[in-house]
Amino acid sequence: MKARISCVFLLLIVLAASGTARAEQAPGQAMATLKSTVDEVLAILKTPPDSPGRQEKLYAAASRVFDPEELARRTLGVHWQSFNPEERARFTSAFVKLLERTYLRRIQAYNSAQVVYLSQSSLSDTQAEVSTKIIANREVPVVYRLIKKNDWKVYDVVIEGVSLVQNYRNQFNQVLASQSPEQLISRIEAMGQAQ
């Protein structure tokens, strides 16, 4: 379980990409752009841990590679509509900070990881899945789910059959069954600061 959790942020920050054509018009484009981003992150991870600016570079890569609002919206699912615009913005910010603080420290150990790209499949005109496997101490199957807005951006990562979005959605649904959006946001903000 710890290995799975440790892989999540590695996978999260190496997500996504840029491109201009639709998925079905450019087979493999999501995979090619994903690979470019992954290579950048792995290069950062190979620098010495005490290198100046290393952590900032990892944060910068994370901010470029996934769509925070799409991730937050899909994580809240049906509850997204009950959040007002300010709550949505606060939730998105708090959730991203929680993910960064939870997983960035763990990713440091993955400086010798290898990523093997297996296939890309089109889910729709604007969505694709890229199947990969991470090879570190063992092989971990990973599927990236990407959406095409202006660029390809990752909105979910499925590791060994477990969806990051679905996992958090289940947890947040339990909280929202008895608490307000404001209470959930406050809890997430506190968790993000406590890490």
Secondary structure, DSSP 4 states (H G I P E B T S, - for coil): -HHHHHHHHHHHHT-----SS-TTTSTTHHHHHHHHHHHHHHHHHTS-TT-TTHHHHHHHHHHHHB-HHHHHHHHHGGGGGGS-HHHHHHHHHHHHHHHHHHHHHHHGGGTT-EEEEEEEEESSSSEEEEEEEEESSSEEEEEEEEEESSSEEEEEEEETTEEHHHHHHHHHHHHHTTS-HHHHHHHHHHHHHH-
